[in-house]
Amino acid sequence: MNADWVAASVRARSIAQRRVGAGTTLTIAARPSLAEGLSLLADTVYADRLHGRTDLAAAERATRETVLWHLRVLAGWMPATGTRLARAAAGGYERDNIVGLARRLDAGSTSAEPLDLGSLGSAWPRLQRATTGEELQDALRASSWGETGPGDTTSLRDILTVVWFRRLAEVTPVARPWAEAVAALTVARLRLVEGVDPSTRLRQLVRPLLGDQWETAADLAGLRARLPLSAQTVLRGIGGPEELWRAESRLRGIVEADGFRLLRGALPGPDVVLGGITVLAMDAWRVRAALAAAASGIGSSEVLDAVA
């Protein structure tokens, strides 16, 4: 099998080498304006899609389009056995398309055009035909995303995010700690920041990852203590709910470090490929945080400092 993955692994390592890097993103964050921050990306992997985009939202979308495009290209180099991995990795983009469609259907609001998933959409070709919120829920129920239950688009995003990471963990065990951490942060935010109980559907989705002891926790320390040991790491050192954003940034750093570790694998294979796309995806997140800081003119990014 490894011989079948040689071309994709070489390509994945090449993609990772084209990242901007943590140092440059800190430099971008220190620029006094978005325009000056963008100027530092003129010769990077993001340059083509950033061309002509002068506002923050458009620039942020361009970084995501860049990663998705490289994932689509990388999928073309994978053997047939890599289809599940490529589609699982693209799940976050399909999630965003679904949430955007739900917003348009429920509130008639305008939102960005759907991201072009190409052949990596697991259910989007069918879901995008929905013309009402009810039709979308029915289509989701019949798709690989499954039942989402009632709730607003924030609840929908939470459910789809957990489903996405569970799917990725099913394809590659290396992603299970990521799925556990995402589930832990989701329930912590809902319970301790928003002050609401996770929906029945969300509890069903996180139980295989976290168990159910956390459901009786009254505070952050109690919740952390009731999580599996492997899921506690992301919450260590967090003093209270107001610091959960630091845990979210920490998770990005953990995922990025895992991506680099996977890239260093001696043999070609799906782990190397996942490592390459993960490193580029986390690099794009760093770039977005840096551009947001430059646009605000504050001279630094607290989010990037938290993950350093």
ABEGO torsion letter per residue (X at the ends): XAAAAAAAAAAAAAAAAABAEAAAAAAAAABABAAAAAAAAAABAAAAAABGBABAAAAAAAAAAAAAAAAAAAAAABBAAAAAAAAAAAAAAAAAAAAAAAAAAAAGBBBBBBBBAEAABAAAAAAAABABAAAAAAAAAABAAEBAEBEBAAAAAAAAAAAAAAAAAAABAAAAAAAAAAAAAAAAAAAAAAGBBBBAAAAAAAAAAAEAAAAABABAAAAAAABBAAAAAAABGBABAAAAAAAAAAAAAAAAAAAAAAAABABBEAAAAAAAAAAAAAAAAAAAAAAAAAAAGAGBBAAAAAAX
